[in-house]
Amino acid sequence: MPRGRHSQGAWRPGCWPVWSQAPPPVIHYKVKRRAGRRTPGRRFPTIVPVLVPPANPPAAVRRGKGWRLALLVTAVLGLGIFVLQLGEAGLVDETPPLFAGAARAMAETGDWLTPRVNGLPRYDKPPLVYWLMGLVYALPDHARFDPLGSWAAGLPSALSSIGVMLALCATLLRWPQPSLGPGGERLPRRPARSAVVAALAFALSPLVLLWGRIGVSDALLSGCLAVSLLLLWQAWADPGRPWWPGWLVLGLAVLAKGPVAVVLAGLTLVGFGWHQGSLPALWARLKAGRGLVITALVAMPWYAAMLVVEGQPFWDSFFGYHNLQRFSSVVNDHLQPWWFFLPVLVIASLPFTPLLLLGLKRGLARTPRAPQHSLRSFAAWWLLAVLVFFTMAATKLPSYWLPATPAAGLLISLAAQDGEIGRRDGEGRGAGAGRWFLLAQATTVLLTTTVAVALWVSNTWIPLIKDPEMPTLTAELTASGFVERAALFWTLAALVGLLCLWRVVPGWLLGLQLPLVAFHLFALLPLWQLGDGVRQRPVREMAASVQREIRPSEGLAMVGVLKPSLHYYTGRVVIYEGVSVDGMVNLSDRLRHEQREGQQPSTRAEAPTVLVVIDHNTSQLPYWRAVQGEELDRAGIYRLWRVDRARLESAAAALVNRGAGRPSWRDPRPERY
C-alpha cells in the first residue's frame, strides 16, 4: 500500500507535534471497507491513514530520567549557590534595608498598597518584591527562624535566580540547538550537559552571585524578564505551545521594576524578528497586541490604585524621577562614560567572557534559522537589547546589566557546545571555526589562571584595601585563610581547563565550572560572612544598645555615615543627617518640627535629650564636639551618644548666626528616608 510522510505543520488535533529535529511519523494507509451510503448491499473501499510514531525519537523528546536528573542537579546547585546560608549574614547597607523595612511594614500594618519605610512613602520601586518579602515577614514566629531579617529579604532574589537556572535548563533540554561542524549541523549527544552548563554560566556570573542573595528588586526583574522571554521564544519555536504565558510573566516583570521590562522585551523581539527576516510572522504568532493587553491587566491595577491614593507625588517620583529622569539625566552622581557597559559585560561573565564573545558573534552572524533552532540568535539579540538600551541611558549602574546575564549563559553554553562538536568531528586546529573556539577556550583558561595567581599573591594587594568603614578588614582577611582557599579552587579550575586544551574532553566547561561552585560555597560565602562581621555587625550592636538605652520620649538620629539598617534593627524612626554643618542644624530643627508616621514634633520640655549614633570621624568635628554628648556605647567606628537638646539647639543656632549652616531638610529631594 502507498506510504508517505506527514507534513511538519503546526500541531492540531490529529496532527503530529513538531519536535526539534524529530523525524516525521510514517503514515500507513490501510484500506477499510464499509457500507456505502443509501446503496444497500454495495460496499466500496475507504483509505484510512494510521500514524506510526518514529522509531527513535530524539533526546529532546524522551523526557525520562535524563530530563529529571538534569533539572534536579540544576535545582540542587541553585539551592546551594543562592539559598545556603542565606540568613546567616545581616542586611547589607545601604539599599537592601530600605526594601526590607518597607516589606516588614506592609506585614505589620496590613497596608499592602503603598510601600513605606522609616515613616515615609517609598515610591521608587513597584510592589512585587515588597509583597514577596512581606509574605515571609508575616509568617508566625518569623523573628525566631530569621532573626537578622536577611533570609526573608533575600529569598525573592534567590528564588528568582534559581528560577532562571531551571528555565534555561528546561529550554535547552526541550529544544537542543544544533551546532555546525564539518559534517553539517549536528545536535548535541548529551543536551542535558549543555543545559546544566548554561544554568551554571548564568549563576556563576559575579553580578548574579552578588545580586542573587541580597534584598533588592534587580534579580526579581531579571528573573521575570528571563522567564517571559524564554516563554515567548518557546511559543515561536513550537506553535502548539500557548502564546499568552510569556505576556503574563512580563506583567510580573513590570510589577517588579516598572515599564523598563516592556521596553527590553520589545527591543529583543524586534531585533530578533528583523534578524530572522520574519518580524510580521513573529508578531502574529505571539499575538503581540493581545499579549500587551494581558501584560497591562497584570500590572496596571496597582499603578492605577497608587495614582488614586497617592496622586501627584507618586507620579512625580516613580514615573518622573525613577524612570524618565534616570534615563534622560544623571541621578545620584551615577555618571559613567558611554562605554561603561563594555567592561561590565567582560567582568560579568568572567572567566567565560571569551566564550560569550564567540557565542555572540555566531548568534549575530548566522543566517536565519528554523524557529526551533533560533535560540542562539534570540539570546544574542536579548543581550544586545540590554546593552543598547542602558548604554543610551544617562544613569548607569552595574546592576542594570543583570537582565542580560541569562542570555549570556545561553551564549556561553552554546559556544562551548559548538567547539566540542567541532573538535569531536575532526575540525582541525587550522580550520576557521575551530581556531576561534580554541582561542576562546585558551583565553578562558588563561583568565582562570590569572585569577588563581592573583589570589595566591593576595598578600601584595590586600594591604592596599582602605575602607574607613571597615578599618580592620585587611587584618581579618589576611588571617582568615579564606583567600588561600579561594585560590585553591581557582587553581583546580585552571588545571581542568589546561588538561582539556590538549585533548577533546566532553563536558570540559562543566568540569571547569564545578570547582568554581565549590569556590562559592567554601570560600566566597565565608568571606561574605567575614565582611558582614566587619561592616554590618557594629550597626546591629548599636541597634541593640539603642533598644536598651532609649527613653520613652527620646528621638533617635544617625549622623555622618548613614546606615538604613539601624532603622530596620531598632524598629524605630531614625533621623538621618550627613556630615555637613547643615546636618546639625537640620537635626535640631527636625526634632522640633518634623512629623512623619512614627515620629511627632517635640519641645525640649517634652524630650530633653536625643540618642545619636555617630561615627568616629564625624564625632571629632568641632561643631559636634561642642555638644558634649554622653557616650553610652561604642562598636566598630560607631558611638552612641545621649545629647542634651539645649546644647544641640545652642550649637545649631551659633552655626546659623555665623552663616555657616541653615535648615535645608524642607528643600525638595527626589529621594528621602
C-alpha positions in Angstrom: 0.0 0.0 0.0 1.2 3.6 -0.5 3.3 5.1 2.2 4.0 8.7 2.8 5.4 11.3 5.1 3.2 13.5 7.3 4.0 17.2 6.8 5.6 19.1 9.7 3.0 21.8 10.2 1.6 23.3 13.3 0.1 20.9 15.8 -3.6 20.5 15.7 -5.8 17.6 16.9 -5.0 14.7 14.7 -1.6 16.1 13.7 1.9 15.1 15.0 3.5 17.8 17.1 6.6 19.4 15.9 9.8 18.5 17.8 13.3 19.8 17.3 14.9 17.6 14.6 12.2 15.0 15.2 11.8 12.5 12.3 8.2 12.8 11.0 6.0 9.9 11.6 5.3 7.4 8.8 1.7 7.2 7.7 0.5 3.7 6.7 -2.6 3.9 4.6 -4.9 1.0 5.3 -8.0 0.1 3.2 -11.1 -0.4 5.2 -14.4 -1.5 3.6 -17.7 -0.1 4.8 -21.2 0.1 3.5 -22.0 2.8 1.0 -24.5 5.5 1.8 -28.0 4.7 0.7 -26.7 1.8 -1.5 -27.9 -1.4 0.0 -25.6 -4.4 -0.5 -22.8 -2.3 -2.1 -19.5 -1.7 -0.4 -16.6 0.4 -1.5 -13.1 1.0 0.0 -12.1 3.9 2.2 -8.5 4.8 2.8 -7.8 5.5 6.5 -4.4 7.0 7.5 -2.8 5.4 10.6 0.1 7.4 12.3 3.1 5.4 13.3 5.4 7.3 15.6 9.1 7.5 14.7 11.1 4.5 16.0 13.9 6.6 17.6 12.6 10.0 18.8 15.4 12.5 19.6 16.8 13.0 23.1 14.7 16.2 23.5 11.5 14.2 23.3 12.5 11.4 25.7 11.6 13.2 29.0 12.8 10.4 31.2 15.5 10.1 33.8 17.9 12.3 31.9 15.4 15.2 32.0 14.6 14.7 35.6 18.2 14.3 36.6 19.4 17.4 34.8 16.6 19.5 36.4 17.3 18.0 39.8 21.0 18.7 39.6 20.3 22.3 38.5 17.9 22.8 41.3 20.3 21.4 43.9 23.1 23.6 42.5 20.8 26.6 42.6 19.8 26.0 46.2 23.5 25.7 47.2 24.6 28.8 45.4 21.7 31.1 46.4 19.9 29.7 49.4 22.6 28.1 51.5 23.5 30.3 54.5 21.2 33.0 53.1 20.1 34.3 56.5 23.4 33.9 58.4 24.6 37.4 57.4 22.7 40.5 58.1 21.2 43.1 55.7 23.7 44.9 53.6 23.6 48.6 53.7 22.6 50.9 52.1 19.6 49.9 49.8 18.5 46.4 51.0 17.4 47.5 54.5 15.1 50.0 52.8 13.4 47.2 50.9 13.3 45.0 53.9 11.9 47.8 56.1 9.2 48.6 53.6 8.2 44.9 53.3 8.1 44.4 57.0 6.0 47.5 57.4 3.5 46.0 55.0 3.3 42.8 57.0 2.9 44.7 60.3 0.4 47.3 59.2 -1.6 45.4 56.7 -1.2 48.1 54.1 -0.1 46.1 51.1 -0.6 49.0 48.6 1.9 51.7 49.5 5.4 50.8 50.4 6.6 52.8 53.5 9.9 52.9 55.2 11.1 55.0 58.2 7.7 56.6 58.3 7.7 57.9 54.7 6.2 56.5 51.4 8.8 54.8 49.2 7.8 55.3 45.6 11.0 54.2 43.8 10.0 50.6 43.0 6.7 48.7 42.3 5.4 46.3 44.9 6.1 42.8 43.8 9.4 42.5 45.7 7.8 44.0 48.8 4.9 41.6 48.6 7.1 38.6 48.3 9.3 39.7 51.2 6.3 40.7 53.2 4.7 37.3 52.9 7.7 35.8 54.7 7.8 38.5 57.3 4.1 37.8 58.0 4.8 34.2 58.9 4.3 33.3 62.6 7.4 33.4 64.7 9.4 34.9 61.8 11.9 36.5 64.1 12.7 33.1 65.6 13.9 31.5 62.4 15.1 34.7 60.7 16.5 36.9 63.5 18.5 39.1 61.1 15.7 39.5 58.6 18.0 38.8 55.7 16.5 35.4 54.8 13.1 36.9 54.1 14.7 39.9 52.3 17.0 37.8 50.1 14.6 34.9 49.3 12.8 36.6 46.3 16.2 37.3 44.7 17.4 33.8 45.4 14.3 32.1 44.1 14.3 34.3 41.0 17.9 33.3 40.2 17.1 29.6 40.7 14.0 30.0 38.5 16.2 31.4 35.7 18.6 28.4 36.1 15.7 26.0 35.8 14.2 27.9 32.8 17.5 27.9 30.9 18.0 24.2 31.6 14.4 23.2 30.6 14.6 25.2 27.4 17.8 23.6 26.2 16.6 20.2 27.2 13.4 20.6 25.3 14.9 22.4 22.3 18.6 21.4 22.0 20.3 23.7 19.5 22.3 22.2 16.6 26.0 23.1 16.0 27.6 23.5 12.7 30.6 21.2 12.2 32.5 19.8 9.2 29.7 17.2 8.5 26.9 19.8 8.7 24.6 20.5 11.5 24.7 18.2 14.4 22.6 18.0 17.6 24.5 17.5 20.8 24.7 13.9 22.0 24.0 15.0 25.6 21.7 18.1 25.6 21.4 17.7 29.4 25.1 18.7 29.7 24.7 21.9 27.7 21.5 22.7 29.7 23.3 22.4 33.0 26.3 24.4 31.7 24.0 27.2 30.6 22.4 27.4 34.0 25.8 27.5 35.8 27.2 30.0 33.3 24.4 32.3 34.4 24.6 31.5 38.1 28.4 31.9 38.4 28.4 35.4 36.9 29.9 37.7 39.5 26.9 40.0 39.3 24.4 37.2 39.8 26.4 35.8 42.7 26.1 39.2 44.4 22.6 40.3 43.5 21.1 36.9 43.7 21.4 36.9 47.5 20.5 40.5 48.5 17.1 42.0 49.1 16.6 44.4 46.1 14.4 44.1 43.0 17.1 43.7 40.4 17.3 39.9 40.5 13.5 39.7 40.5 13.3 41.8 37.4 16.0 39.7 35.7 14.2 36.5 36.6 10.7 37.6 35.5 12.0 39.1 32.3 14.1 36.0 31.5 11.2 33.6 32.0 8.9 35.8 30.0 11.4 36.0 27.0 12.0 32.3 27.1 8.3 31.5 27.1 7.8 33.9 24.2 10.6 32.2 22.3 9.1 28.8 23.0 5.8 29.9 21.6 7.7 30.9 18.4 9.7 27.7 18.3 6.6 25.5 18.8 3.3 26.8 17.5 1.5 24.2 19.6 2.5 26.0 22.8 0.3 28.7 24.2 1.3 32.3 23.4 0.0 34.0 26.5 2.1 32.8 29.5 5.1 34.9 28.4 3.0 38.1 28.3 1.5 37.3 31.7 5.0 36.9 33.3 6.0 40.1 31.5 3.3 41.8 33.6 5.0 40.5 36.7 8.3 42.0 35.5 6.6 45.3 35.2 5.4 44.9 38.8 9.0 44.1 39.8 10.7 47.2 38.4 8.5 49.1 36.1 7.9 49.7 32.3 11.6 49.1 31.5 10.7 45.4 31.3 8.3 46.0 28.4 11.0 48.1 26.6 13.7 45.4 27.0 11.3 42.7 25.8 10.1 44.8 22.9 13.7 45.6 21.7 14.6 41.9 22.0 11.7 40.7 19.9 12.0 43.4 17.3 15.8 42.8 16.8 15.3 39.1 16.7 12.4 39.2 14.3 14.3 41.6 12.0 17.4 39.3 12.1 15.3 36.3 11.3 13.5 38.1 8.5 10.2 37.2 9.9 9.1 40.1 12.1 5.5 40.1 10.9 5.2 36.4 11.4 6.8 36.6 14.9 4.4 39.4 15.8 1.4 37.4 14.6 2.4 34.1 16.2 3.0 35.8 19.6 -0.2 37.9 19.2 1.7 40.9 20.5 -1.4 43.2 20.6 -3.4 40.9 22.8 -0.3 40.0 24.7 0.4 43.6 25.8 -3.2 43.8 27.0 -2.5 40.8 29.2 0.6 42.5 30.5 -1.3 45.6 31.2 -4.1 43.7 33.0 -1.5 42.2 35.3 0.5 45.3 36.1 -1.9 48.3 35.7 -4.2 47.8 38.7 -1.5 48.6 41.2 -0.3 51.6 39.3 -3.9 52.9 38.9 -4.6 52.4 42.6 -1.4 54.2 43.6 -2.3 57.2 41.4 -5.8 57.3 43.0 -4.5 57.0 46.6 -1.1 58.9 46.4 -1.7 61.1 43.4 0.9 63.6 42.1 3.7 62.7 44.5 3.7 59.1 43.2 3.6 60.2 39.6 6.4 62.7 40.0 8.6 60.3 42.0 8.1 57.0 40.2 7.5 57.9 36.6 9.2 61.3 36.6 12.3 60.7 38.7 12.9 57.0 38.9 12.1 56.2 35.2 12.3 59.2 32.9 14.9 61.2 34.7 17.2 58.2 35.3 17.1 57.6 31.5 17.5 61.2 30.4 19.8 62.6 33.1 22.3 61.5 35.7 20.9 60.9 39.2 22.7 60.2 42.4 26.1 61.1 40.8 26.0 57.8 38.8 27.7 59.5 35.8 29.6 57.0 33.6 31.1 57.1 30.1 29.1 55.8 27.2 31.2 52.6 27.0 30.6 51.8 30.7 28.7 48.5 29.9 31.5 47.1 27.7 33.8 46.4 30.7 30.8 45.4 32.7 30.0 42.8 30.0 33.6 41.5 30.3 33.6 41.3 34.1 30.0 40.0 34.5 30.9 36.7 32.6 34.4 36.1 34.0 36.1 33.8 33.4 33.9 32.7 30.5 33.9 36.0 28.7 35.8 34.7 25.6 33.1 32.1 25.1 30.4 34.7 25.5 32.0 36.9 22.8 32.3 33.9 20.5 28.7 32.9 21.1 27.6 36.5 20.5 29.5 36.6 17.2 27.9 33.3 16.0 24.5 34.3 17.2 24.6 37.5 15.1 26.4 36.2 12.1 24.3 33.1 11.3 21.7 33.1 8.7 18.0 32.9 9.7 17.2 29.5 11.2 14.2 27.4 11.7 12.2 28.7 14.7 13.1 25.8 16.9 16.8 26.3 16.2 16.9 30.0 16.6 17.7 30.2 20.3 21.3 31.3 19.8 20.2 34.3 17.7 17.4 35.1 20.2 19.9 35.2 23.1 22.3 37.4 21.1 19.6 40.0 20.4 18.4 39.7 24.0 21.9 40.7 25.2 22.2 43.4 22.6 18.8 44.9 23.7 20.1 45.3 27.3 23.4 46.7 26.1 21.9 49.3 23.7 19.1 50.5 25.9 21.2 51.0 29.0 24.1 52.5 27.0 21.6 55.2 25.9 20.6 55.8 29.4 22.3 58.7 31.2 22.3 57.0 34.6 24.4 53.8 34.5 24.9 51.2 37.3 26.4 47.7 37.1 23.2 46.1 38.3 21.5 47.3 35.1 23.4 44.5 33.3 21.6 41.8 35.3 18.8 41.3 32.7 21.5 40.3 30.1 23.1 37.6 32.2 20.6 34.8 31.3 21.3 35.5 27.6 25.0 35.4 28.3 24.6 32.0 30.0 22.9 30.6 26.8 25.6 32.0 24.5 28.4 30.7 26.6 26.9 27.2 26.7 26.2 27.1 23.0 29.7 28.3 22.1 31.2 25.6 24.2 28.9 23.0 22.6 29.9 24.2 19.1 33.5 23.8 19.9 33.1 20.3 21.4 31.2 19.0 18.4 33.6 20.6 16.0 36.7 19.1 17.7 35.0 15.7 18.1 34.0 15.6 14.4 37.6 16.3 13.4 37.5 20.1 12.8 41.3 20.7 12.8 43.2 23.3 14.7 43.7 25.2 11.5 40.1 25.4 10.5 38.5 28.8 10.9 35.7 27.9 13.3 37.9 25.5 15.3 40.7 28.1 15.5 38.3 30.7 17.0 37.0 28.2 19.5 40.5 27.1 20.6 41.4 30.7 21.1 38.3 31.3 23.2 39.0 28.2 25.2 42.6 29.0 25.8 41.7 32.6 26.8 39.2 31.3 29.2 41.8 29.1 30.8 44.3 32.0 30.9 41.8 34.2 32.7 41.1 31.4 35.2 44.8 31.0 35.8 45.3 34.8 36.2 42.6 34.9 38.9 44.2 32.0 40.7 47.7 33.6 40.6 46.2 36.9 41.8 44.6 35.1 44.8 47.9 33.3 45.6 49.7 36.6 45.8 47.0 38.3 47.8 49.4 39.4 50.5 50.7 42.0 48.0 47.3 43.7 47.3 45.2 43.1 50.4 47.0 45.7 52.4 46.1 48.3 49.7 42.4 48.0 50.7 41.5 51.1 52.6 37.9 51.5 53.7 37.2 53.8 56.6 34.0 51.9 57.4 36.0 48.7 57.8 39.4 49.6 59.3 40.1 46.0 60.4 39.2 44.3 57.2 42.7 43.8 55.8 44.0 42.2 59.0 41.0 39.9 59.3 41.1 39.0 55.7 44.7 38.0 55.8 44.3 36.0 59.0 41.1 34.1 57.8 42.8 31.9 55.2 39.7 32.2 53.0 41.6 33.9 50.2 44.1 31.0 50.0 41.1 28.6 50.0 39.6 30.6 47.1 43.0 30.4 45.3 43.0 26.6 45.6 39.6 26.2 43.9 40.5 28.6 41.1 43.8 26.7 40.6 41.8 23.4 40.3 39.6 25.0 37.7 42.6 26.2 35.8 44.2 22.7 35.8 41.0 21.2 34.5 40.9 23.8 31.7 44.6 23.2 30.8 44.0 19.4 30.6 41.1 20.0 28.2 43.2 22.2 25.9 45.2 19.2 24.7 42.5 16.7 24.1 38.8 16.6 23.4 37.1 16.2 26.8 33.3 16.0 26.6 31.8 18.4 29.1 35.1 20.3 29.7 33.3 23.5 30.6 31.2 21.8 33.2 34.4 20.4 34.7 35.8 23.9 34.9 32.6 25.2 36.4 32.3 22.7 39.3 35.4 23.9 41.1 34.0 27.5 40.9 30.8 26.3 42.5 33.0 24.9 45.3 34.8 28.3 45.5 31.5 30.0 46.0 30.3 27.5 48.7 33.5 27.1 50.7 35.4 30.4 50.2 33.1 33.2 48.9 30.3 32.6 51.4 32.7 32.6 54.4 34.2 35.8 53.0 30.7 37.3 52.8 30.1 36.5 56.5 33.5 37.9 57.4 32.6 41.2 55.6 29.3 41.2 57.4 31.0 40.9 60.7 33.4 43.8 60.0 30.9 46.2 58.2 27.4 45.3 59.5 27.7 43.8 62.9 28.7 47.1 64.6 25.4 48.7 63.3 23.4 45.8 64.7 25.3 46.2 68.0 24.4 49.9 68.0 20.8 49.0 67.4 20.8 46.6 70.4 22.3 49.4 72.5 19.6 51.8 71.4 16.9 49.4 72.4 18.4 49.1 75.8 19.1 52.8 76.4 16.3 54.7 74.7 13.8 56.5 76.9 10.1 56.7 76.0 10.3 60.3 74.9 13.6 60.3 73.2 14.2 60.6 69.5 16.8 58.7 67.5 19.2 60.1 65.0 22.2 58.8 62.9 24.8 61.4 61.8 27.8 61.1 59.4 27.9 57.6 58.0 24.3 56.7 57.3 23.1 53.1 57.6 19.4 52.4 56.9 19.8 49.0 58.7 19.7 51.0 62.0 16.1 51.7 61.3 15.4 48.1 60.5 17.1 46.6 63.5 15.7 49.2 66.0 12.2 49.2 64.6 12.1 53.0 65.2 12.1 56.1 63.0 15.6 57.4 62.6 16.5 60.9 61.6 19.4 60.6 59.2 21.7 63.6 58.6 25.1 63.8 56.8 28.4 65.0 57.9 28.0 68.6 56.7 27.3 71.6 59.0 23.7 71.6 57.8 23.3 68.2 59.4 23.5 69.5 62.9 21.2 72.4 62.1 18.7 70.1 60.4 18.7 67.7 63.3 17.9 70.4 65.8 15.1 71.8 63.6 13.6 68.4 62.7 13.2 67.4 66.3 11.0 70.4 66.8 9.0 70.5 63.6 9.1 67.3 61.5 6.1 65.0 61.6 6.0 61.6 60.0 4.4 58.2 60.7 6.1 57.1 64.0 7.5 60.5 64.9 5.9 63.6 66.3 7.5 67.0 66.9 8.6 67.7 70.5 9.8 70.5 72.6 12.9 70.4 74.9 10.5 70.1 77.9 8.8 67.0 76.3 12.0 65.3 75.2 15.1 67.0 76.8 17.6 64.5 75.1 18.1 62.6 71.9 20.1 59.5 71.1 22.6 60.0 68.3 24.6 57.2 66.6 27.7 59.0 65.2 30.8 57.6 63.5 34.2 58.3 65.0 35.4 60.7 62.3 32.2 62.8 62.4 32.4 62.9 66.2 35.8 64.7 66.1 34.4 67.6 64.1 34.5 70.9 66.1 30.8 71.6 66.0 29.9 68.1 67.2 32.5 68.1 69.9 30.8 71.3 71.2 27.6 69.5 72.1 29.5 67.3 74.6 27.4 64.1 74.1 27.4 61.5 76.8 28.9 58.3 75.3 26.8 55.2 76.2 28.4 52.6 74.0 30.6 52.0 71.0 31.0 49.3 68.4 33.4 49.5 65.4 33.5 53.0 64.1 30.2 54.0 65.7 29.4 55.8 69.0 26.1 56.0 70.8 25.6 59.4 72.4 22.9 60.9 74.6 22.8 64.5 73.6 21.2 67.3 75.6 18.9 69.2 73.2 19.6 72.5 74.8 23.3 72.2 73.9 22.3 70.9 70.4 20.0 73.8 69.8 22.6 76.3 71.1 25.3 74.9 68.8 23.0 74.9 65.8 21.9 78.5 66.4 25.5 79.5 66.6 26.2 78.0 63.2 23.1 79.7 61.7 24.1 83.1 63.2 27.6 82.8 61.7 26.1 81.9 58.3 27.8 78.5 58.4 24.7 76.5 58.1 20.9 76.6 57.5 18.0 74.2 57.9 17.7 72.6 54.5 15.6 69.5 55.3 12.5 71.1 53.9 14.1 71.6 50.4 12.7 69.3 47.7 14.5 66.0 47.4 13.7 63.2 44.9 14.8 60.6 47.4 14.3 60.7 51.2 14.2 58.2 54.0 
